[in-house]
Amino acid sequence: MKNWIMLIGVVAALQACSDDGQRGIGQPDATDTASGETSADTTEPGDDATADSTTEDVAPETTTPPVLANACDAERACTTGTCRSGVCVADPPAGAVSYITDPESNTQTDRWPELGCVDMSQAAPAETGTATLYGAVARFGKGRKTTGIHVSVLLAEGFDPSACEAERDAAARQDCYREYGTPIGTALSVPATPETVPGECLRHEDCPLGYQCFDPAELGGSCEEQFGLYEIAGVPLGTPLILRAYATQNESQWHDTWVFNVILHADQVVDGRVQYDAQMVSEGQWILTTNSVGLPDMSPDNGAVGGRVRDCQLADRDSWPIGDVRLGLAGPGRSIVYFNDLEDDTVPLIDRQTTDILGRFAALDVPSGWNRIAGAARVDGQVVTVGGVPVYVVPNALSIVSWPGTQPYWRQR
């Protein structure tokens, strides 16, 4: 299951196109800026949405948005935590050590993450090729089959739907975001129609795309249809992209989902096709995630940010998830929550302060608009940044961003 992600900020193109310097979420220097002592008992910036965020009753007229409460740089120090890639982030708790997890077996290793790509701009390809983008419309948590989902691909460069924030009517605002931009291509997800389906399975990889293996223990499980499939031709490679997905049927049962920091790599193309799964989240899972950790339902004017923290891809492997990373948002929401270590039985844990072995997180009830997310990890005895990325928070929707690595492992190729 590709989760909020799967814990659901875009790289360099968004850093440029979102006018970060004017939004208080600018690209920092590659080195961390120590700006105050941090300990395991330090309150995580972003857990309290009211901290340092009080504004004047009457704000002066300006065309420059205010600096976000937990944004930092060489001239703006943190009051709590340490400046990590432009965001004030508390250190991971004492004893939390960040190793990478083998995504094929979901087994944590004793290997340090590869962080050589942290906060590096994505170089524009010398010659841009194209491929047919295809994949499942994966689903976070339980829910209906993801057929009838409208999927579109947008260029990250120039992406800025901020004008939609002026829409006061919720339905008009949702339409504004759904209609924003000129897509490279669109598709409507359809049921999977594999030639054959195995009689039994031991893992998801044994099943066709769109199916998952249920109850694989003991005598063997069965492949059951779960996800719709989509396909869009002529999508550029090596170029920062955004995937937008929304339901066209039973709309009240779903929340729109945006996947940022998407880059299709030329070495992953097979027969002119490259996989990258779109995502959806059901209304039931939306409510369950907040209520499981004792929080009220999210405001429809706010959104959620989810995804996975993955390390940098290498020549011989994809980007692997990093465990025990602590995160912060430049513009804090109500809370950042983390999950248990089970891929197919995901539960948020009220007392967890770092990513699980699968690198997952969810920031809940986050004010809409431009934001920035960053993290800190304890690697080889030192607390280091895992980088940061800008992300746009769409109201009443899930914004998914995974970083610093941009090549996830897909279970079903």
C-alpha positions as CSV (number, residue, x, y, z in Angstrom):
1,M,0.0,0.0,0.0
2,K,1.4,3.4,-0.9
3,N,0.6,5.5,2.0
4,W,0.6,9.1,2.8
5,I,2.9,9.0,1.1
6,M,3.2,7.4,1.0
7,L,3.7,10.7,4.9
8,I,1.8,11.8,1.2
9,G,6.8,18.3,0.4
10,V,8.1,20.1,-4.9
11,V,11.9,19.7,-5.2
12,A,13.9,22.4,-7.0
13,A,11.2,23.4,-9.5
14,L,8.7,24.1,-6.7
15,Q,11.4,25.9,-4.8
16,A,11.7,28.2,-7.7
17,C,8.2,28.4,-8.9
18,S,6.6,29.0,-5.5
19,D,8.6,32.2,-4.9
20,D,10.0,30.8,-1.7
21,G,11.9,33.9,-0.9
22,Q,8.7,35.9,-0.6
23,R,6.8,33.2,1.2
24,G,9.2,32.6,4.1
25,I,10.1,29.0,3.0
26,G,13.2,29.7,1.0
27,Q,15.8,27.1,0.2
28,P,18.4,27.3,3.0
29,D,22.1,26.7,3.0
30,A,23.0,23.0,2.9
31,T,24.4,23.1,6.4
32,D,22.2,23.2,9.5
33,T,22.0,26.3,11.5
34,A,22.2,25.7,15.3
35,S,19.9,28.2,16.9
36,G,19.2,27.1,20.4
37,E,19.7,24.0,22.6
38,T,17.6,21.0,21.8
39,S,16.9,18.0,23.9
40,A,14.7,14.9,23.7
41,D,12.2,16.8,26.0
42,T,12.0,19.8,23.6
43,T,8.4,20.4,22.3
44,E,8.4,19.7,18.6
45,P,7.8,22.8,16.6
46,G,4.5,22.4,14.8
47,D,2.8,20.3,17.5
48,D,1.1,23.5,18.8
49,A,-0.5,25.5,16.1
50,T,-0.8,28.5,18.3
51,A,2.9,28.8,19.2
52,D,4.5,32.0,18.0
53,S,1.6,32.5,15.5
54,T,-0.4,35.3,17.0
55,T,-1.0,38.1,14.5
56,E,-2.2,41.7,14.9
57,D,-5.9,42.3,14.7
58,V,-5.4,44.6,11.8
59,A,-2.5,43.6,9.5
60,P,-0.8,46.2,7.3
61,E,-1.6,46.0,3.6
62,T,1.1,44.0,1.9
63,T,1.6,41.8,-1.1
64,T,4.2,39.6,0.7
65,P,2.8,36.8,2.8
66,P,3.9,36.7,6.4
67,V,6.9,34.6,7.3
68,L,5.7,31.2,8.6
69,A,6.0,30.7,12.3
70,N,8.6,27.9,12.3
71,A,10.6,29.1,9.2
72,C,14.3,29.9,9.8
73,D,17.4,30.9,8.1
74,A,20.7,32.6,8.9
75,E,18.8,35.8,9.9
76,R,15.9,34.2,11.7
77,A,16.8,32.0,14.6
78,C,14.6,29.2,16.1
79,T,13.1,29.7,19.5
80,T,12.8,26.0,20.0
81,G,14.6,23.2,18.1
82,T,17.4,23.6,15.5
83,C,17.2,25.1,12.0
84,R,17.1,22.2,9.6
85,S,16.8,23.0,5.9
86,G,14.8,26.1,6.6
87,V,12.5,24.7,9.3
88,C,12.8,24.6,13.1
89,V,12.9,21.0,14.0
90,A,13.4,19.3,17.4
91,D,16.0,16.5,17.6
92,P,14.8,12.9,17.6
93,P,14.4,11.5,21.2
94,A,17.5,10.1,22.8
95,G,18.1,6.6,21.5
96,A,16.3,7.0,18.3
97,V,18.7,6.0,15.5
98,S,17.9,6.2,11.8
99,Y,18.5,3.1,9.7
100,I,17.0,2.3,6.3
101,T,14.4,-0.4,5.6
102,D,14.5,-2.9,2.8
103,P,11.2,-2.1,1.1
104,E,10.9,-5.5,-0.5
105,S,10.7,-7.3,2.8
106,N,9.8,-4.3,5.0
107,T,12.7,-5.3,7.2
108,Q,14.8,-2.7,8.9
109,T,18.5,-3.0,8.2
110,D,21.6,-1.8,10.2
111,R,22.6,0.5,7.3
112,W,22.8,4.3,7.5
113,P,20.8,6.2,4.9
114,E,22.4,7.7,1.9
115,L,22.0,11.5,2.2
116,G,24.2,12.8,-0.6
117,C,21.2,14.4,-2.4
118,V,19.9,16.3,0.6
119,D,18.8,19.9,-0.3
120,M,20.4,19.6,-3.8
121,S,18.5,21.1,-6.7
122,Q,17.2,18.7,-9.4
123,A,19.3,19.3,-12.4
124,A,17.3,19.8,-15.6
125,P,17.9,17.0,-18.0
126,A,20.0,17.8,-21.0
127,E,17.5,16.3,-23.3
128,T,14.0,15.5,-22.1
129,G,12.5,12.3,-23.3
130,T,8.9,11.1,-22.6
131,A,7.3,7.9,-21.6
132,T,3.8,6.5,-20.9
133,L,3.1,6.9,-17.2
134,Y,1.0,4.1,-15.7
135,G,0.2,2.7,-12.3
136,A,-2.5,1.9,-9.8
137,V,-4.5,4.5,-7.9
138,A,-3.3,3.3,-4.5
139,R,-5.4,3.9,-1.4
140,F,-4.3,4.8,2.1
141,G,-6.1,2.6,4.5
142,K,-9.5,0.9,3.9
143,G,-12.0,2.0,1.4
144,R,-13.7,1.4,-1.9
145,K,-12.0,0.3,-5.1
146,T,-10.3,3.3,-6.7
147,T,-12.0,3.2,-10.0
148,G,-13.5,6.3,-11.6
149,I,-10.7,8.5,-10.2
150,H,-9.6,11.4,-12.3
151,V,-5.8,11.6,-12.5
152,S,-3.9,14.4,-14.1
153,V,-0.2,15.3,-14.4
154,L,1.0,18.9,-14.0
155,L,4.4,20.4,-14.4
156,A,5.8,21.6,-11.1
157,E,7.4,24.6,-12.7
158,G,5.1,27.5,-12.5
159,F,2.7,25.7,-10.2
160,D,1.0,28.2,-7.8
161,P,-2.8,27.7,-7.2
162,S,-2.8,30.4,-4.5
163,A,-5.5,32.4,-6.3
164,C,-7.9,29.6,-5.3
165,E,-7.5,30.6,-1.6
166,A,-9.7,33.7,-2.4
167,E,-12.7,31.4,-3.1
168,R,-14.9,31.5,0.1
169,D,-17.4,28.9,-1.0
170,A,-16.1,25.4,-0.3
171,A,-17.4,23.9,-3.5
172,A,-16.1,26.7,-5.7
173,R,-12.8,26.5,-4.0
174,Q,-12.6,22.8,-4.6
175,D,-13.5,23.3,-8.3
176,C,-10.8,25.9,-8.6
177,Y,-8.1,23.5,-7.4
178,R,-9.4,20.7,-9.5
179,E,-9.4,22.9,-12.6
180,Y,-6.1,24.7,-11.9
181,G,-3.3,24.5,-14.6
182,T,-3.0,22.9,-17.9
183,P,-2.3,19.2,-17.4
184,I,0.2,17.3,-19.5
185,G,-2.4,14.6,-19.7
186,T,-5.3,13.1,-17.8
187,A,-6.9,9.7,-17.3
188,L,-9.9,8.1,-15.6
189,S,-8.9,5.0,-13.6
190,V,-10.5,1.8,-14.8
191,P,-10.8,-1.7,-13.3
192,A,-7.8,-4.0,-13.6
193,T,-8.2,-6.7,-16.3
194,P,-5.3,-9.1,-15.9
195,E,-5.0,-12.1,-18.2
196,T,-4.7,-14.4,-15.2
197,V,-4.9,-14.2,-11.4
198,P,-2.9,-16.6,-9.3
199,G,-4.8,-19.1,-7.2
200,E,-2.9,-18.1,-4.1
201,C,-0.2,-15.7,-3.0
202,L,2.3,-15.0,-0.3
203,R,2.9,-11.3,-0.9
204,H,1.5,-8.4,-3.0
205,E,4.2,-8.9,-5.7
206,D,2.6,-12.2,-6.5
207,C,-0.6,-10.5,-7.7
208,P,-1.3,-8.5,-10.8
209,L,-1.2,-4.7,-10.7
210,G,-4.4,-3.5,-9.0
211,Y,-4.7,-6.6,-6.8
212,Q,-3.3,-7.2,-3.4
213,C,-2.6,-10.4,-1.5
214,F,-4.9,-10.9,1.5
215,D,-4.4,-13.4,4.4
216,P,-1.0,-14.7,3.0
217,A,-0.1,-16.6,6.2
218,E,-0.3,-20.3,6.7
219,L,-2.0,-21.9,3.7
220,G,-1.5,-19.0,1.3
221,G,-3.6,-15.9,0.6
222,S,-5.7,-14.8,-2.3
223,C,-5.2,-12.0,-4.8
224,E,-8.2,-9.6,-4.5
225,E,-8.9,-6.6,-6.7
226,Q,-8.4,-3.3,-4.8
227,F,-7.2,-0.5,-7.1
228,G,-8.2,1.0,-10.4
229,L,-5.4,1.6,-13.0
230,Y,-4.5,4.6,-15.0
231,E,-2.3,5.4,-18.0
232,I,-1.1,8.7,-19.5
233,A,1.1,9.0,-22.6
234,G,3.8,11.6,-23.4
235,V,4.9,12.4,-19.8
236,P,8.4,14.0,-19.6
237,L,11.2,12.2,-17.9
238,G,13.6,13.8,-15.4
239,T,11.2,16.7,-14.8
240,P,9.5,17.7,-11.5
241,L,5.8,16.8,-11.8
242,I,2.7,16.8,-9.7
243,L,-0.1,14.2,-9.7
244,R,-3.6,15.3,-8.9
245,A,-6.4,12.8,-8.2
246,Y,-10.0,13.2,-7.3
247,A,-13.1,11.1,-7.3
248,T,-15.8,11.4,-10.0
249,Q,-18.1,8.9,-8.2
250,N,-19.2,8.7,-4.5
251,E,-17.2,12.0,-4.0
252,S,-18.3,12.3,-0.4
253,Q,-16.4,9.1,0.4
254,W,-13.0,10.5,-0.8
255,H,-10.6,13.4,-0.3
256,D,-8.7,14.9,-3.2
257,T,-5.0,13.9,-3.2
258,W,-2.0,15.6,-4.6
259,V,1.4,14.0,-4.9
260,F,4.4,16.4,-5.1
261,N,8.1,15.8,-5.8
262,V,7.4,13.3,-8.5
263,I,10.2,12.7,-11.0
264,L,10.2,9.9,-13.5
265,H,13.7,8.5,-14.0
266,A,14.8,7.3,-17.5
267,D,16.5,4.2,-16.1
268,Q,13.1,3.0,-14.8
269,V,11.5,3.0,-18.2
270,V,10.7,-0.4,-19.7
271,D,9.3,-0.7,-23.2
272,G,8.4,3.0,-23.2
273,R,6.5,2.8,-19.9
274,V,7.3,3.9,-16.4
275,Q,5.3,3.2,-13.2
276,Y,4.3,5.8,-10.6
277,D,1.2,5.1,-8.5
278,A,-1.3,7.9,-7.9
279,Q,-3.0,8.0,-4.4
280,M,-6.3,8.5,-2.8
281,V,-7.5,8.6,0.8
282,S,-11.0,7.7,2.0
283,E,-13.3,9.8,4.2
284,G,-13.2,6.9,6.8
285,Q,-9.4,6.9,7.0
286,W,-9.3,10.7,7.1
287,I,-11.5,10.7,10.2
288,L,-9.8,7.6,11.7
289,T,-6.3,9.0,11.6
290,T,-7.2,12.1,13.7
291,N,-9.5,10.3,16.1
292,S,-7.1,7.5,16.8
293,V,-4.7,10.0,18.4
294,G,-7.4,11.9,20.3
295,L,-7.7,14.8,17.9
296,P,-11.0,16.4,16.6
297,D,-11.9,16.2,13.0
298,M,-9.9,18.5,10.7
299,S,-11.3,21.8,9.6
300,P,-12.4,21.7,5.9
301,D,-10.4,24.9,5.4
302,N,-7.2,23.1,6.4
303,G,-5.5,20.1,4.8
304,A,-3.1,17.3,5.7
305,V,0.5,16.5,4.6
306,G,1.6,12.9,4.5
307,G,4.4,10.9,3.0
308,R,7.6,8.9,3.6
309,V,11.1,10.0,4.2
310,R,13.3,8.1,1.8
311,D,17.0,8.2,1.3
312,C,18.8,9.0,-1.9
313,Q,18.6,6.4,-4.6
314,L,21.8,4.6,-5.7
315,A,22.8,2.9,-8.9
316,D,21.9,-0.5,-7.4
317,R,18.8,0.3,-5.5
318,D,15.8,2.6,-5.2
319,S,15.2,5.1,-2.4
320,W,14.7,3.2,0.8
321,P,12.6,4.4,3.8
322,I,14.3,6.0,6.8
323,G,13.1,5.3,10.3
324,D,13.2,7.5,13.4
325,V,13.2,10.8,11.6
326,R,11.6,13.7,13.4
327,L,9.8,16.3,11.3
328,G,8.6,19.9,11.5
329,L,6.6,22.3,9.3
330,A,7.4,25.9,8.7
331,G,3.7,26.6,9.1
332,P,2.6,24.2,11.9
333,G,-0.7,22.4,11.9
334,R,-2.4,20.9,14.9
335,S,-0.1,17.9,15.2
336,I,2.4,15.7,13.4
337,V,1.6,12.0,13.9
338,Y,3.6,8.8,13.2
339,F,2.6,5.2,12.6
340,N,3.2,1.7,13.6
341,D,5.6,-0.5,11.6
342,L,2.9,-2.5,9.7
343,E,2.5,-1.7,6.0
344,D,-0.9,-3.3,5.6
345,D,-2.4,-2.5,9.0
346,T,-1.5,1.1,9.5
347,V,-2.3,2.7,12.8
348,P,-1.2,6.1,14.1
349,L,0.5,6.0,17.5
350,I,-0.3,8.7,20.0
351,D,3.1,8.6,21.7
352,R,5.4,8.1,18.8
353,Q,7.7,11.0,18.0
354,T,9.5,9.8,14.8
355,T,8.8,8.0,11.6
356,D,8.3,4.2,11.7
357,I,10.6,1.9,9.9
358,L,8.6,2.6,6.7
359,G,9.4,6.3,7.0
360,R,5.8,7.5,7.3
361,F,4.3,10.6,8.9
362,A,1.1,12.7,8.7
363,A,0.8,16.4,9.6
364,L,-2.8,17.1,10.5
365,D,-5.1,20.2,10.3
366,V,-2.4,22.3,8.5
367,P,-3.5,25.7,7.2
368,S,-3.8,25.8,3.4
369,G,-1.3,27.5,1.2
370,W,2.5,27.2,0.7
371,N,4.5,25.5,3.4
372,R,7.8,23.7,3.9
373,I,8.6,20.4,5.7
374,A,12.0,19.2,6.9
375,G,13.4,16.6,9.2
376,A,16.2,15.6,11.5
377,A,17.8,12.1,12.0
378,R,20.4,10.6,14.2
379,V,23.0,9.0,11.8
380,D,26.3,7.6,12.9
381,G,26.2,9.4,16.2
382,Q,25.2,12.8,14.9
383,V,21.9,14.6,14.4
384,V,21.7,15.7,10.8
385,T,19.1,17.1,8.4
386,V,17.4,14.9,6.0
387,G,16.6,18.0,3.9
388,G,13.4,19.9,3.3
389,V,11.0,20.6,0.5
390,P,8.2,23.1,-0.2
391,V,4.7,21.7,-0.4
392,Y,1.3,23.3,-1.2
393,V,-1.4,22.4,1.3
394,V,-4.8,22.1,-0.4
395,P,-7.8,22.6,1.9
396,N,-9.7,19.4,2.8
397,A,-7.2,17.4,0.8
398,L,-4.1,15.3,1.3
399,S,-0.8,16.7,0.0
400,I,1.7,13.9,-0.3
401,V,5.5,14.5,-0.5
402,S,8.4,12.1,0.0
403,W,12.1,13.2,0.0
404,P,15.0,13.4,-0.3
405,G,15.1,10.4,-2.6
406,T,12.7,10.5,-5.5
407,Q,12.7,6.9,-6.8
408,P,10.4,4.8,-4.6
409,Y,10.2,1.0,-4.8
410,W,7.0,-0.2,-6.4
411,R,5.8,-3.6,-5.2
412,Q,4.0,-4.4,-8.4
413,R,5.8,-3.5,-11.6
